[in-house]
């Protein structure tokens, strides 16, 4: 994967991130039940997107380092 592709993936991920973590994107997950890994589903949903953002940033950094040499 090239760095340019990784950056485009990052832009798409964070554009989607702004919708799914804020209202109304989190409304379908707003109930107190069920629990996922001990967290209510809406908290788990937000944590999942934070971890996904971290992974995309790490991918962008590794492709940049690989292209820089």
PDB file with one MODEL, atoms N, CA, C and O in Angstrom:
MODEL        1
ATOM      1  N   UNK A   1       0.847  -1.165   0.000  1.00  0.00           N
ATOM      2  CA  UNK A   1       0.000   0.000   0.000  1.00  0.00           C
ATOM      3  C   UNK A   1       0.896   1.232   0.000  1.00  0.00           C
ATOM      4  O   UNK A   1       1.871   1.309   0.747  1.00  0.00           O
ATOM      5  N   UNK A   2       0.554   2.179  -0.837  1.00  0.00           N
ATOM      6  CA  UNK A   2       1.339   3.412  -0.894  1.00  0.00           C
ATOM      7  C   UNK A   2       0.876   4.373   0.192  1.00  0.00           C
ATOM      8  O   UNK A   2      -0.199   4.218   0.771  1.00  0.00           O
ATOM      9  N   UNK A   3       1.707   5.357   0.448  1.00  0.00           N
ATOM     10  CA  UNK A   3       1.364   6.350   1.459  1.00  0.00           C
ATOM     11  C   UNK A   3       0.134   7.152   1.027  1.00  0.00           C
ATOM     12  O   UNK A   3      -0.713   7.486   1.855  1.00  0.00           O
ATOM     13  N   UNK A   4       0.040   7.456  -0.252  1.00  0.00           N
ATOM     14  CA  UNK A   4      -1.112   8.215  -0.757  1.00  0.00           C
ATOM     15  C   UNK A   4      -2.417   7.450  -0.516  1.00  0.00           C
ATOM     16  O   UNK A   4      -3.424   8.045  -0.132  1.00  0.00           O
ATOM     17  N   UNK A   5      -2.399   6.142  -0.739  1.00  0.00           N
ATOM     18  CA  UNK A   5      -3.583   5.317  -0.487  1.00  0.00           C
ATOM     19  C   UNK A   5      -3.909   5.288   1.002  1.00  0.00           C
ATOM     20  O   UNK A   5      -5.078   5.347   1.383  1.00  0.00           O
ATOM     21  N   UNK A   6      -2.885   5.197   1.841  1.00  0.00           N
ATOM     22  CA  UNK A   6      -3.100   5.186   3.287  1.00  0.00           C
ATOM     23  C   UNK A   6      -3.690   6.509   3.758  1.00  0.00           C
ATOM     24  O   UNK A   6      -4.552   6.525   4.637  1.00  0.00           O
ATOM     25  N   UNK A   7      -3.240   7.607   3.187  1.00  0.00           N
ATOM     26  CA  UNK A   7      -3.790   8.915   3.563  1.00  0.00           C
ATOM     27  C   UNK A   7      -5.251   9.017   3.134  1.00  0.00           C
ATOM     28  O   UNK A   7      -6.085   9.528   3.882  1.00  0.00           O
ATOM     29  N   UNK A   8      -5.559   8.538   1.949  1.00  0.00           N
ATOM     30  CA  UNK A   8      -6.965   8.557   1.506  1.00  0.00           C
ATOM     31  C   UNK A   8      -7.832   7.696   2.411  1.00  0.00           C
ATOM     32  O   UNK A   8      -8.955   8.076   2.739  1.00  0.00           O
ATOM     33  N   UNK A   9      -7.319   6.537   2.816  1.00  0.00           N
ATOM     34  CA  UNK A   9      -8.034   5.687   3.758  1.00  0.00           C
ATOM     35  C   UNK A   9      -8.250   6.422   5.078  1.00  0.00           C
ATOM     36  O   UNK A   9      -9.328   6.344   5.667  1.00  0.00           O
ATOM     37  N   UNK A  10      -7.228   7.133   5.539  1.00  0.00           N
ATOM     38  CA  UNK A  10      -7.347   7.902   6.780  1.00  0.00           C
ATOM     39  C   UNK A  10      -8.379   9.005   6.678  1.00  0.00           C
ATOM     40  O   UNK A  10      -9.152   9.216   7.612  1.00  0.00           O
ATOM     41  N   UNK A  11      -8.405   9.710   5.564  1.00  0.00           N
ATOM     42  CA  UNK A  11      -9.395  10.778   5.381  1.00  0.00           C
ATOM     43  C   UNK A  11     -10.798  10.196   5.389  1.00  0.00           C
ATOM     44  O   UNK A  11     -11.699  10.742   6.025  1.00  0.00           O
ATOM     45  N   UNK A  12     -10.981   9.096   4.688  1.00  0.00           N
ATOM     46  CA  UNK A  12     -12.298   8.459   4.665  1.00  0.00           C
ATOM     47  C   UNK A  12     -12.720   7.951   6.032  1.00  0.00           C
ATOM     48  O   UNK A  12     -13.876   8.094   6.429  1.00  0.00           O
ATOM     49  N   UNK A  13     -11.767   7.354   6.752  1.00  0.00           N
ATOM     50  CA  UNK A  13     -12.074   6.824   8.079  1.00  0.00           C
ATOM     51  C   UNK A  13     -12.477   7.932   9.037  1.00  0.00           C
ATOM     52  O   UNK A  13     -13.459   7.792   9.765  1.00  0.00           O
ATOM     53  N   UNK A  14     -11.735   9.029   9.047  1.00  0.00           N
ATOM     54  CA  UNK A  14     -12.041  10.095   9.992  1.00  0.00           C
ATOM     55  C   UNK A  14     -13.263  10.909   9.577  1.00  0.00           C
ATOM     56  O   UNK A  14     -13.922  11.507  10.428  1.00  0.00           O
ATOM     57  N   UNK A  15     -13.574  10.941   8.279  1.00  0.00           N
ATOM     58  CA  UNK A  15     -14.834  11.563   7.853  1.00  0.00           C
ATOM     59  C   UNK A  15     -16.012  10.728   8.343  1.00  0.00           C
ATOM     60  O   UNK A  15     -16.998  11.272   8.840  1.00  0.00           O
ATOM     61  N   UNK A  16     -15.911   9.422   8.206  1.00  0.00           N
ATOM     62  CA  UNK A  16     -16.956   8.532   8.712  1.00  0.00           C
ATOM     63  C   UNK A  16     -17.001   8.570  10.236  1.00  0.00           C
ATOM     64  O   UNK A  16     -18.078   8.512  10.828  1.00  0.00           O
ATOM     65  N   UNK A  17     -15.848   8.667  10.863  1.00  0.00           N
ATOM     66  CA  UNK A  17     -15.713   8.726  12.325  1.00  0.00           C
ATOM     67  C   UNK A  17     -16.541   9.870  12.912  1.00  0.00           C
ATOM     68  O   UNK A  17     -17.184   9.710  13.950  1.00  0.00           O
ATOM     69  N   UNK A  18     -16.522  11.020  12.240  1.00  0.00           N
ATOM     70  CA  UNK A  18     -17.253  12.172  12.774  1.00  0.00           C
ATOM     71  C   UNK A  18     -18.753  11.920  12.810  1.00  0.00           C
ATOM     72  O   UNK A  18     -19.450  12.491  13.649  1.00  0.00           O
ATOM     73  N   UNK A  19     -19.262  11.083  11.923  1.00  0.00           N
ATOM     74  CA  UNK A  19     -20.692  10.788  11.941  1.00  0.00           C
ATOM     75  C   UNK A  19     -21.041   9.685  12.931  1.00  0.00           C
ATOM     76  O   UNK A  19     -21.986   9.831  13.706  1.00  0.00           O
ATOM     77  N   UNK A  20     -20.301   8.590  12.918  1.00  0.00           N
ATOM     78  CA  UNK A  20     -20.714   7.425  13.695  1.00  0.00           C
ATOM     79  C   UNK A  20     -20.461   7.561  15.190  1.00  0.00           C
ATOM     80  O   UNK A  20     -21.045   6.812  15.974  1.00  0.00           O
ATOM     81  N   UNK A  21     -19.618   8.484  15.607  1.00  0.00           N
ATOM     82  CA  UNK A  21     -19.347   8.639  17.034  1.00  0.00           C
ATOM     83  C   UNK A  21     -20.216   9.724  17.653  1.00  0.00           C
ATOM     84  O   UNK A  21     -20.406   9.738  18.869  1.00  0.00           O
ATOM     85  N   UNK A  22     -20.742  10.626  16.847  1.00  0.00           N
ATOM     86  CA  UNK A  22     -21.581  11.704  17.354  1.00  0.00           C
ATOM     87  C   UNK A  22     -23.041  11.411  17.046  1.00  0.00           C
ATOM     88  O   UNK A  22     -23.365  10.514  16.268  1.00  0.00           O
ATOM     89  N   UNK A  23     -23.899  12.179  17.668  1.00  0.00           N
ATOM     90  CA  UNK A  23     -25.313  12.036  17.393  1.00  0.00           C
ATOM     91  C   UNK A  23     -25.557  12.408  15.952  1.00  0.00           C
ATOM     92  O   UNK A  23     -24.961  13.400  15.534  1.00  0.00           O
ATOM     93  N   UNK A  24     -26.341  11.756  15.151  1.00  0.00           N
ATOM     94  CA  UNK A  24     -27.236  10.631  15.414  1.00  0.00           C
ATOM     95  C   UNK A  24     -26.614   9.284  15.132  1.00  0.00           C
ATOM     96  O   UNK A  24     -27.314   8.273  15.193  1.00  0.00           O
ATOM     97  N   UNK A  25     -25.329   9.223  14.827  1.00  0.00           N
ATOM     98  CA  UNK A  25     -24.707   7.962  14.483  1.00  0.00           C
ATOM     99  C   UNK A  25     -24.649   6.962  15.612  1.00  0.00           C
ATOM    100  O   UNK A  25     -24.563   5.756  15.378  1.00  0.00           O
ATOM    101  N   UNK A  26     -24.694   7.458  16.847  1.00  0.00           N
ATOM    102  CA  UNK A  26     -24.605   6.558  17.994  1.00  0.00           C
ATOM    103  C   UNK A  26     -25.993   6.204  18.543  1.00  0.00           C
ATOM    104  O   UNK A  26     -26.094   5.379  19.451  1.00  0.00           O
ATOM    105  N   UNK A  27     -27.049   6.802  18.019  1.00  0.00           N
ATOM    106  CA  UNK A  27     -28.403   6.531  18.519  1.00  0.00           C
ATOM    107  C   UNK A  27     -28.800   5.055  18.501  1.00  0.00           C
ATOM    108  O   UNK A  27     -29.389   4.589  19.476  1.00  0.00           O
ATOM    109  N   UNK A  28     -28.509   4.304  17.450  1.00  0.00           N
ATOM    110  CA  UNK A  28     -28.912   2.893  17.491  1.00  0.00           C
ATOM    111  C   UNK A  28     -28.232   2.096  18.607  1.00  0.00           C
ATOM    112  O   UNK A  28     -28.680   0.999  18.942  1.00  0.00           O
ATOM    113  N   UNK A  29     -27.179   2.627  19.173  1.00  0.00           N
ATOM    114  CA  UNK A  29     -26.416   1.902  20.190  1.00  0.00           C
ATOM    115  C   UNK A  29     -26.560   2.548  21.572  1.00  0.00           C
ATOM    116  O   UNK A  29     -25.694   2.354  22.424  1.00  0.00           O
ATOM    117  N   UNK A  30     -27.620   3.301  21.810  1.00  0.00           N
ATOM    118  CA  UNK A  30     -27.705   4.110  23.025  1.00  0.00           C
ATOM    119  C   UNK A  30     -28.339   3.406  24.220  1.00  0.00           C
ATOM    120  O   UNK A  30     -28.456   4.017  25.282  1.00  0.00           O
ATOM    121  N   UNK A  31     -28.742   2.174  24.094  1.00  0.00           N
ATOM    122  CA  UNK A  31     -29.352   1.487  25.228  1.00  0.00           C
ATOM    123  C   UNK A  31     -28.321   1.004  26.227  1.00  0.00           C
ATOM    124  O   UNK A  31     -27.156   0.818  25.876  1.00  0.00           O
ATOM    125  N   UNK A  32     -28.745   0.793  27.499  1.00  0.00           N
ATOM    126  CA  UNK A  32     -27.799   0.325  28.514  1.00  0.00           C
ATOM    127  C   UNK A  32     -27.433  -1.154  28.363  1.00  0.00           C
ATOM    128  O   UNK A  32     -26.433  -1.602  28.926  1.00  0.00           O
ATOM    129  N   UNK A  33     -28.210  -1.895  27.628  1.00  0.00           N
ATOM    130  CA  UNK A  33     -27.956  -3.311  27.384  1.00  0.00           C
ATOM    131  C   UNK A  33     -27.882  -3.545  25.902  1.00  0.00           C
ATOM    132  O   UNK A  33     -28.579  -2.824  25.189  1.00  0.00           O
ATOM    133  N   UNK A  34     -27.154  -4.426  25.374  1.00  0.00           N
ATOM    134  CA  UNK A  34     -26.311  -5.431  25.992  1.00  0.00           C
ATOM    135  C   UNK A  34     -24.941  -4.878  26.347  1.00  0.00           C
ATOM    136  O   UNK A  34     -24.558  -3.788  25.924  1.00  0.00           O
ATOM    137  N   UNK A  35     -24.226  -5.650  27.125  1.00  0.00           N
ATOM    138  CA  UNK A  35     -22.862  -5.289  27.494  1.00  0.00           C
ATOM    139  C   UNK A  35     -21.880  -5.996  26.560  1.00  0.00           C
ATOM    140  O   UNK A  35     -22.048  -7.175  26.246  1.00  0.00           O
ATOM    141  N   UNK A  36     -20.874  -5.276  26.130  1.00  0.00           N
ATOM    142  CA  UNK A  36     -19.815  -5.846  25.305  1.00  0.00           C
ATOM    143  C   UNK A  36     -18.503  -5.572  26.027  1.00  0.00           C
ATOM    144  O   UNK A  36     -18.133  -4.416  26.236  1.00  0.00           O
ATOM    145  N   UNK A  37     -17.807  -6.625  26.403  1.00  0.00           N
ATOM    146  CA  UNK A  37     -16.565  -6.527  27.178  1.00  0.00           C
ATOM    147  C   UNK A  37     -16.760  -5.697  28.445  1.00  0.00           C
ATOM    148  O   UNK A  37     -15.859  -4.972  28.865  1.00  0.00           O
ATOM    149  N   UNK A  38     -17.932  -5.808  29.043  1.00  0.00           N
ATOM    150  CA  UNK A  38     -18.234  -5.098  30.279  1.00  0.00           C
ATOM    151  C   UNK A  38     -18.659  -3.658  30.099  1.00  0.00           C
ATOM    152  O   UNK A  38     -18.921  -2.971  31.087  1.00  0.00           O
ATOM    153  N   UNK A  39     -18.737  -3.180  28.871  1.00  0.00           N
ATOM    154  CA  UNK A  39     -19.143  -1.807  28.590  1.00  0.00           C
ATOM    155  C   UNK A  39     -20.520  -1.798  27.946  1.00  0.00           C
ATOM    156  O   UNK A  39     -20.853  -2.709  27.188  1.00  0.00           O
ATOM    157  N   UNK A  40     -21.330  -0.776  28.237  1.00  0.00           N
ATOM    158  CA  UNK A  40     -22.559  -0.633  27.467  1.00  0.00           C
ATOM    159  C   UNK A  40     -22.214  -0.479  25.987  1.00  0.00           C
ATOM    160  O   UNK A  40     -21.131  -0.007  25.643  1.00  0.00           O
ATOM    161  N   UNK A  41     -23.128  -0.874  25.127  1.00  0.00           N
ATOM    162  CA  UNK A  41     -22.843  -0.927  23.698  1.00  0.00           C
ATOM    163  C   UNK A  41     -22.424   0.425  23.136  1.00  0.00           C
ATOM    164  O   UNK A  41     -21.557   0.483  22.264  1.00  0.00           O
ATOM    165  N   UNK A  42     -23.029   1.529  23.623  1.00  0.00           N
ATOM    166  CA  UNK A  42     -22.648   2.832  23.078  1.00  0.00           C
ATOM    167  C   UNK A  42     -21.208   3.219  23.454  1.00  0.00           C
ATOM    168  O   UNK A  42     -20.513   3.834  22.645  1.00  0.00           O
ATOM    169  N   UNK A  43     -20.754   2.875  24.654  1.00  0.00           N
ATOM    170  CA  UNK A  43     -19.362   3.140  25.033  1.00  0.00           C
ATOM    171  C   UNK A  43     -18.412   2.279  24.211  1.00  0.00           C
ATOM    172  O   UNK A  43     -17.379   2.753  23.739  1.00  0.00           O
ATOM    173  N   UNK A  44     -18.773   1.007  24.045  1.00  0.00           N
ATOM    174  CA  UNK A  44     -17.951   0.113  23.240  1.00  0.00           C
ATOM    175  C   UNK A  44     -17.843   0.631  21.809  1.00  0.00           C
ATOM    176  O   UNK A  44     -16.769   0.558  21.211  1.00  0.00           O
ATOM    177  N   UNK A  45     -18.928   1.150  21.253  1.00  0.00           N
ATOM    178  CA  UNK A  45     -18.948   1.696  19.895  1.00  0.00           C
ATOM    179  C   UNK A  45     -17.941   2.839  19.755  1.00  0.00           C
ATOM    180  O   UNK A  45     -17.202   2.897  18.773  1.00  0.00           O
ATOM    181  N   UNK A  46     -17.910   3.739  20.723  1.00  0.00           N
ATOM    182  CA  UNK A  46     -16.980   4.864  20.684  1.00  0.00           C
ATOM    183  C   UNK A  46     -15.535   4.371  20.833  1.00  0.00           C
ATOM    184  O   UNK A  46     -14.654   4.819  20.099  1.00  0.00           O
ATOM    185  N   UNK A  47     -15.288   3.466  21.763  1.00  0.00           N
ATOM    186  CA  UNK A  47     -13.941   2.927  21.967  1.00  0.00           C
ATOM    187  C   UNK A  47     -13.474   2.189  20.712  1.00  0.00           C
ATOM    188  O   UNK A  47     -12.307   2.291  20.332  1.00  0.00           O
ATOM    189  N   UNK A  48     -14.368   1.454  20.075  1.00  0.00           N
ATOM    190  CA  UNK A  48     -14.023   0.746  18.850  1.00  0.00           C
ATOM    191  C   UNK A  48     -13.546   1.709  17.770  1.00  0.00           C
ATOM    192  O   UNK A  48     -12.571   1.417  17.079  1.00  0.00           O
ATOM    193  N   UNK A  49     -14.205   2.839  17.610  1.00  0.00           N
ATOM    194  CA  UNK A  49     -13.812   3.808  16.596  1.00  0.00           C
ATOM    195  C   UNK A  49     -12.520   4.533  16.962  1.00  0.00           C
ATOM    196  O   UNK A  49     -11.753   4.913  16.078  1.00  0.00           O
ATOM    197  N   UNK A  50     -12.276   4.724  18.237  1.00  0.00           N
ATOM    198  CA  UNK A  50     -11.005   5.320  18.660  1.00  0.00           C
ATOM    199  C   UNK A  50      -9.851   4.381  18.325  1.00  0.00           C
ATOM    200  O   UNK A  50      -8.817   4.822  17.821  1.00  0.00           O
ATOM    201  N   UNK A  51     -10.022   3.097  18.601  1.00  0.00           N
ATOM    202  CA  UNK A  51      -8.984   2.113  18.282  1.00  0.00           C
ATOM    203  C   UNK A  51      -8.797   2.011  16.772  1.00  0.00           C
ATOM    204  O   UNK A  51      -7.665   1.903  16.300  1.00  0.00           O
ATOM    205  N   UNK A  52      -9.885   2.044  16.010  1.00  0.00           N
ATOM    206  CA  UNK A  52      -9.781   2.013  14.555  1.00  0.00           C
ATOM    207  C   UNK A  52      -9.003   3.230  14.038  1.00  0.00           C
ATOM    208  O   UNK A  52      -8.179   3.100  13.133  1.00  0.00           O
ATOM    209  N   UNK A  53      -9.262   4.396  14.604  1.00  0.00           N
ATOM    210  CA  UNK A  53      -8.517   5.597  14.226  1.00  0.00           C
ATOM    211  C   UNK A  53      -7.040   5.460  14.532  1.00  0.00           C
ATOM    212  O   UNK A  53      -6.201   5.886  13.738  1.00  0.00           O
ATOM    213  N   UNK A  54      -6.706   4.870  15.675  1.00  0.00           N
ATOM    214  CA  UNK A  54      -5.310   4.634  16.025  1.00  0.00           C
ATOM    215  C   UNK A  54      -4.640   3.714  15.013  1.00  0.00           C
ATOM    216  O   UNK A  54      -3.513   3.969  14.589  1.00  0.00           O
ATOM    217  N   UNK A  55      -5.329   2.647  14.625  1.00  0.00           N
ATOM    218  CA  UNK A  55      -4.754   1.709  13.667  1.00  0.00           C
ATOM    219  C   UNK A  55      -4.531   2.365  12.307  1.00  0.00           C
ATOM    220  O   UNK A  55      -3.529   2.090  11.648  1.00  0.00           O
ATOM    221  N   UNK A  56      -5.435   3.214  11.886  1.00  0.00           N
ATOM    222  CA  UNK A  56      -5.267   3.907  10.609  1.00  0.00           C
ATOM    223  C   UNK A  56      -4.086   4.870  10.681  1.00  0.00           C
ATOM    224  O   UNK A  56      -3.307   4.963   9.732  1.00  0.00           O
ATOM    225  N   UNK A  57      -3.947   5.580  11.787  1.00  0.00           N
ATOM    226  CA  UNK A  57      -2.804   6.481  11.941  1.00  0.00           C
ATOM    227  C   UNK A  57      -1.482   5.716  11.946  1.00  0.00           C
ATOM    228  O   UNK A  57      -0.501   6.173  11.358  1.00  0.00           O
ATOM    229  N   UNK A  58      -1.447   4.557  12.602  1.00  0.00           N
ATOM    230  CA  UNK A  58      -0.237   3.736  12.596  1.00  0.00           C
ATOM    231  C   UNK A  58       0.074   3.231  11.188  1.00  0.00           C
ATOM    232  O   UNK A  58       1.241   3.167  10.802  1.00  0.00           O
ATOM    233  N   UNK A  59      -0.941   2.876  10.428  1.00  0.00           N
ATOM    234  CA  UNK A  59      -0.743   2.454   9.042  1.00  0.00           C
ATOM    235  C   UNK A  59      -0.183   3.588   8.203  1.00  0.00           C
ATOM    236  O   UNK A  59       0.723   3.379   7.397  1.00  0.00           O
ATOM    237  N   UNK A  60      -0.723   4.797   8.389  1.00  0.00           N
ATOM    238  CA  UNK A  60      -0.223   5.945   7.642  1.00  0.00           C
ATOM    239  C   UNK A  60       1.243   6.230   7.988  1.00  0.00           C
ATOM    240  O   UNK A  60       2.042   6.540   7.104  1.00  0.00           O
ATOM    241  N   UNK A  61       1.588   6.124   9.259  1.00  0.00           N
ATOM    242  CA  UNK A  61       2.971   6.369   9.674  1.00  0.00           C
ATOM    243  C   UNK A  61       3.913   5.319   9.126  1.00  0.00           C
ATOM    244  O   UNK A  61       5.009   5.652   8.675  1.00  0.00           O
ATOM    245  N   UNK A  62       3.510   4.048   9.153  1.00  0.00           N
ATOM    246  CA  UNK A  62       4.403   3.002   8.649  1.00  0.00           C
ATOM    247  C   UNK A  62       4.599   3.122   7.136  1.00  0.00           C
ATOM    248  O   UNK A  62       5.698   2.865   6.646  1.00  0.00           O
ATOM    249  N   UNK A  63       3.571   3.501   6.390  1.00  0.00           N
ATOM    250  CA  UNK A  63       3.757   3.666   4.939  1.00  0.00           C
ATOM    251  C   UNK A  63       4.636   4.884   4.636  1.00  0.00           C
ATOM    252  O   UNK A  63       5.413   4.868   3.682  1.00  0.00           O
ATOM    253  N   UNK A  64       4.514   5.927   5.440  1.00  0.00           N
ATOM    254  CA  UNK A  64       5.363   7.103   5.234  1.00  0.00           C
ATOM    255  C   UNK A  64       6.833   6.755   5.493  1.00  0.00           C
ATOM    256  O   UNK A  64       7.711   7.143   4.722  1.00  0.00           O
ATOM    257  N   UNK A  65       7.094   6.027   6.576  1.00  0.00           N
ATOM    258  CA  UNK A  65       8.467   5.641   6.892  1.00  0.00           C
ATOM    259  C   UNK A  65       9.053   4.716   5.831  1.00  0.00           C
ATOM    260  O   UNK A  65      10.228   4.821   5.479  1.00  0.00           O
ATOM    261  N   UNK A  66       8.213   3.807   5.324  1.00  0.00           N
ATOM    262  CA  UNK A  66       8.702   2.878   4.310  1.00  0.00           C
ATOM    263  C   UNK A  66       9.040   3.614   3.014  1.00  0.00           C
ATOM    264  O   UNK A  66      10.027   3.282   2.357  1.00  0.00           O
ATOM    265  N   UNK A  67       8.226   4.618   2.637  1.00  0.00           N
ATOM    266  CA  UNK A  67       8.504   5.354   1.413  1.00  0.00           C
ATOM    267  C   UNK A  67       9.687   6.316   1.565  1.00  0.00           C
ATOM    268  O   UNK A  67      10.392   6.592   0.595  1.00  0.00           O
ATOM    269  N   UNK A  68       9.907   6.832   2.797  1.00  0.00           N
ATOM    270  CA  UNK A  68      11.039   7.722   3.028  1.00  0.00           C
ATOM    271  C   UNK A  68      12.369   6.966   3.021  1.00  0.00           C
ATOM    272  O   UNK A  68      13.430   7.545   2.786  1.00  0.00           O
ATOM    273  N   UNK A  69      12.287   5.676   3.279  1.00  0.00           N
ATOM    274  CA  UNK A  69      13.513   4.877   3.210  1.00  0.00           C
ATOM    275  C   UNK A  69      14.030   4.564   4.523  1.00  0.00           C
ATOM    276  O   UNK A  69      15.058   3.897   4.639  1.00  0.00           O
TER     277      UNK A  69
ENDMDL
END
